[in-house]
Amino acid sequence: MSAPSRSALLVLAAAVLAACSTAAPVSGSPTPVSSPAALASPSPATHDTPPPPVPVPPRVVVLDPGHNGGNSRDRATVTAPVPDGRGGTKPCNTTGTQTDSGYTEHAFTWDLAQRVRDKLTAKGITVVMTRDSDTGVGPCVDARGAAGEKADADAVVSLHADGSAPANTGFHVAYADPPLNPAQAGPAHVLSADLRDALRTGGFPVSDYIGRDGLSPRRDLAGLNLSTRPTALVECANMRNAGEAALLSSADGRERYATAIAAGIQTYLAR
């Protein structure tokens, strides 16, 4: 047979090339790329990023240590009338009471307030005091009543000791009644009960001469009437009773009161 012509060889070669261009890739060889988009690097997997946590502002408590060490030196100021919150007036402040041996209520409340403050601040609670020493005058009861609103407080606790007949004993917690605003209508009652329960748990007896079961609704206390924040007033004991006077006069006794009061405030704030 004669050799194929040159033109026949060219036709054969073209057919072979066409067949190769459509054949499936050999196993292990790169997959043909059909478009430039396929050459782009794959996008990394995306994940929803949670928003940062919203910081929680610290709770704020106003502590109101009753009276002041300089009140007896400025009777004109402390006897001046101020609004009582129910359409009448009250004296700006008073000198407070004292034990038969001369330990004053203002000194007791100042020491107690500092102890309660330290326990609360150790828990991250912001504490505002209505007075910064035991040597000044006032503030007046209307200013004390406004202190909670001014500090944007979650709770206000006024600290006192009573001066009753020597045979009377026990603590009581007062709140404004009848209520004059929503804070007084409910939250103040809860705060008062939490303080009462904590003091009772701390081993202190409830009053046997005023109030009921350690709680005392009052309409005559301007600091309670004028408050727009949950407010309670703690009368820790009777300074005229010999046994309770000894407890109030001792550092150990004041520490016990401070522990109980701080616990009651923390229970209320945790609600």
Phi, psi and omega per residue, in radians:
M1 nan 2.490 -3.103
S2 -1.347 2.666 3.131
A3 -1.093 2.505 3.118
P4 -1.131 2.629 -3.124
S5 -1.289 2.892 -3.132
R6 -1.117 -0.653 -3.132
S7 -1.191 -0.605 3.112
A8 -1.163 -0.678 3.104
L9 -1.085 -0.673 -3.137
L10 -1.147 -0.714 3.127
V11 -1.113 -0.718 3.141
L12 -1.110 -0.753 3.141
A13 -1.091 -0.715 3.134
A14 -1.099 -0.690 3.129
A15 -1.140 -0.683 3.119
V16 -1.107 -0.767 3.133
L17 -1.090 -0.682 3.137
A18 -1.134 -0.700 3.124
A19 -1.145 -0.665 -3.140
C20 -1.143 -0.614 -3.073
S21 -1.205 -0.334 -3.123
T22 -1.905 -0.042 -3.095
A23 -1.238 2.662 3.089
A24 -1.150 2.549 -3.128
P25 -1.122 2.559 3.084
V26 -1.219 2.442 3.136
S27 -0.949 2.290 3.135
G28 1.639 -0.240 3.125
S29 -1.546 2.747 -3.115
P30 -1.090 2.541 3.076
T31 -1.297 2.280 -3.140
P32 -1.023 2.500 3.120
V33 -1.680 2.232 -3.072
S34 -1.676 -0.353 -3.116
S35 -2.676 2.757 3.127
P36 -1.086 -0.474 -3.114
A37 -1.094 -0.528 -3.133
A38 -1.208 -0.322 -3.137
L39 -1.389 -0.248 -3.095
A40 -1.202 2.556 3.110
S41 -1.153 2.489 3.132
P42 -1.130 2.500 3.133
S43 -1.208 2.422 3.093
P44 -1.151 2.661 3.130
A45 -1.119 2.375 -3.133
T46 -1.756 2.502 3.126
H47 -2.269 2.460 3.082
D48 -1.193 2.189 3.115
T49 -1.558 2.114 -3.128
P50 -1.140 2.538 3.119
P51 -1.145 2.644 3.111
P52 -1.103 2.576 -3.136
P53 -1.108 2.478 3.107
V54 -1.352 2.147 -3.125
P55 -1.099 2.398 3.129
V56 -1.626 2.094 -3.134
P57 -1.134 2.592 3.125
P58 -1.138 2.614 3.039
R59 -1.236 2.623 -3.084
V60 -2.118 2.265 3.109
V61 -2.198 2.312 3.003
V62 -1.705 2.198 3.011
L63 -1.846 2.283 -3.063
D64 -2.087 1.543 3.084
P65 -1.207 2.110 -3.011
G66 -1.090 2.550 3.036
H67 1.149 -2.775 3.129
N68 -3.006 2.655 -3.034
G69 -1.171 -0.416 -3.117
G70 -1.652 0.025 -3.077
N71 -1.048 -0.633 -3.091
S72 -1.225 -0.295 3.141
R73 -1.560 -0.186 -3.095
D74 -2.370 1.217 -3.070
R75 -1.142 -0.516 -3.131
A76 -1.102 -0.716 3.139
T77 -1.215 -0.839 -3.007
V78 -1.306 -0.282 3.097
T79 -1.702 -0.083 3.121
A80 -1.123 2.438 -3.080
P81 -1.309 2.478 3.047
V82 -2.351 2.835 -3.118
P83 -1.066 2.496 3.136
D84 -1.757 -0.012 3.102
G85 1.534 -0.103 3.130
R86 -2.260 0.496 3.066
G87 1.602 -0.022 3.119
G88 -2.040 -2.771 3.121
T89 -2.333 2.824 3.063
K90 -2.406 2.754 2.972
P91 -1.061 2.571 3.127
C92 -0.859 -0.775 -3.128
N93 -2.891 -3.082 3.061
T94 -2.425 3.044 3.117
T95 -1.451 -0.269 -3.108
G96 1.467 -3.058 -3.116
T97 -1.875 -2.981 3.098
Q98 -2.843 2.885 3.076
T99 -1.325 2.917 3.110
D100 -1.089 -0.425 3.125
S101 -1.575 0.010 3.017
G102 1.742 0.133 3.075
Y103 -1.363 2.071 -2.954
T104 -1.482 2.672 3.078
E105 -1.102 -0.705 -3.102
H106 -1.124 -0.611 3.094
A107 -1.216 -0.701 3.114
F108 -1.083 -0.864 -3.076
T109 -1.164 -0.582 3.120
W110 -1.168 -0.795 3.115
D111 -1.113 -0.784 -3.131
L112 -1.080 -0.766 -3.112
A113 -1.063 -0.693 3.128
Q114 -1.139 -0.669 3.120
R115 -1.150 -0.776 3.110
V116 -1.116 -0.761 3.117
R117 -0.963 -0.832 -3.090
D118 -1.109 -0.642 3.132
K119 -1.205 -0.668 3.142
L120 -1.269 -0.750 -3.132
T121 -1.138 -0.523 3.074
A122 -1.125 -0.348 3.108
K123 -1.709 0.163 3.111
G124 1.481 0.209 -3.131
I125 -1.596 2.331 3.087
T126 -1.407 2.260 -3.100
V127 -2.072 2.281 3.056
V128 -2.007 2.289 3.133
M129 -1.785 2.495 3.113
T130 -1.346 -0.288 2.987
R131 -2.478 2.676 -3.015
D132 -1.927 0.170 3.105
S133 -2.828 3.131 3.049
D134 -2.039 0.531 -3.125
T135 -2.157 -0.046 -3.062
G136 -1.616 -2.930 3.125
V137 -2.086 2.355 3.141
G138 1.244 -2.644 0.022
P139 -1.221 2.903 -3.141
C140 -1.177 2.790 -3.067
V141 -1.126 -0.512 3.102
D142 -1.210 -0.636 3.076
A143 -1.184 -0.667 3.085
R144 -1.114 -0.682 3.124
G145 -1.147 -0.502 -3.141
A146 -1.531 -0.116 -3.020
A147 -1.119 -0.618 -3.130
G148 -1.126 -0.777 3.113
E149 -1.126 -0.745 -3.136
K150 -1.062 -0.647 -3.113
A151 -1.576 -0.016 -3.055
D152 0.956 0.863 -2.991
A153 -1.423 2.602 3.005
D154 -1.461 -0.415 3.131
A155 -2.779 2.633 3.075
V156 -2.249 2.279 3.123
V157 -2.243 2.101 3.096
S158 -1.699 2.319 -3.011
L159 -1.938 2.236 -3.088
H160 -2.547 3.023 2.909
A161 -2.400 2.573 -2.996
D162 -1.613 2.866 3.045
G163 -2.270 1.436 -3.051
S164 -1.951 -3.000 3.119
A165 -1.078 2.518 -3.011
P166 -0.990 -0.464 -3.110
A167 -1.393 -0.265 -3.072
N168 -1.386 2.488 -3.101
T169 -2.422 2.887 2.973
G170 1.739 2.850 3.124
F171 -1.711 2.803 2.931
H172 -2.569 2.702 -3.124
V173 -2.066 2.134 -3.074
A174 -1.779 2.597 3.033
Y175 -2.493 2.804 -3.082
A176 -1.247 2.303 3.123
D177 -2.743 2.266 0.003
P178 -1.147 2.638 -3.112
P179 -1.224 2.606 -3.127
L180 -1.948 -0.102 3.125
N181 -2.798 2.955 -3.079
P182 -1.034 -0.613 -3.140
A183 -1.107 -0.616 3.125
Q184 -1.361 -0.447 -3.023
A185 -1.277 -0.505 -3.083
G186 -2.421 -1.049 -3.076
P187 -0.991 -0.645 3.132
A188 -1.128 -0.588 3.101
H189 -1.184 -0.703 3.129
V190 -1.131 -0.805 3.106
L191 -1.021 -0.782 -3.126
S192 -1.083 -0.752 -3.136
A193 -1.171 -0.649 3.104
D194 -1.138 -0.696 3.088
L195 -1.161 -0.763 3.111
R196 -1.016 -0.816 -3.104
D197 -1.119 -0.696 -3.123
A198 -1.191 -0.691 3.106
L199 -1.160 -0.697 3.109
R200 -1.149 -0.714 3.076
T201 -1.091 -0.571 3.113
G202 -1.291 -0.007 3.068
G203 1.674 0.185 -3.115
F204 -1.644 2.368 -3.127
P205 -1.374 2.572 3.072
V206 -1.308 2.782 -3.084
S207 -1.057 2.431 3.062
D208 -1.845 0.232 -3.081
Y209 -2.385 -0.124 3.130
I210 -2.644 2.554 3.126
G211 1.287 -2.910 3.139
R212 -2.496 2.192 3.118
D213 0.979 0.641 3.076
G214 1.476 -0.023 -3.138
L215 -2.019 2.464 -3.047
S216 -2.395 1.748 3.055
P217 -1.223 2.310 -3.071
R218 -2.344 2.485 3.053
R219 -1.916 -0.099 -2.959
D220 -1.822 0.105 -3.095
L221 -1.813 1.904 -3.009
A222 -1.074 -0.662 -3.128
G223 -1.073 -0.569 3.067
L224 -1.370 -0.766 -3.103
N225 -1.060 -0.655 -3.020
L226 -1.540 -0.070 -3.090
S227 -1.425 2.412 3.040
T228 -1.854 0.145 3.071
R229 -2.075 2.745 3.121
P230 -0.978 2.087 -3.011
T231 -2.362 2.421 3.068
A232 -2.409 2.636 3.115
L233 -2.079 2.155 -3.103
V234 -1.782 2.042 2.942
E235 -1.646 1.779 -2.915
C236 -1.181 -0.590 -3.076
A237 -3.042 3.087 3.115
N238 -1.702 1.950 -3.100
M239 -1.193 -0.256 -3.140
R240 -1.590 -0.088 3.048
N241 -1.562 2.247 -3.005
A242 -1.042 -0.778 -3.117
G243 -1.160 -0.761 -3.140
E244 -1.259 -0.567 3.077
A245 -1.070 -0.715 3.127
A246 -1.116 -0.676 3.130
L247 -1.169 -0.817 -3.140
L248 -1.112 -0.546 -3.079
S249 -1.394 -0.201 -3.090
S250 -1.708 2.537 3.098
A251 -1.080 -0.670 3.115
D252 -1.113 -0.704 3.117
G253 -1.115 -0.780 3.137
R254 -1.143 -0.600 3.086
E255 -1.141 -0.690 3.091
R256 -1.088 -0.783 3.099
Y257 -1.076 -0.758 -3.111
A258 -1.091 -0.721 3.133
T259 -1.077 -0.781 -3.126
A260 -1.174 -0.783 -3.109
I261 -1.141 -0.743 3.096
A262 -1.064 -0.692 3.129
A263 -1.123 -0.726 3.119
G264 -1.101 -0.719 3.112
I265 -1.126 -0.754 3.141
Q266 -1.135 -0.641 3.066
T267 -1.060 -0.762 3.127
Y268 -1.118 -0.777 -3.103
L269 -1.162 -0.451 -3.113
A270 -1.396 -0.117 -3.116
R271 -1.263 nan nan
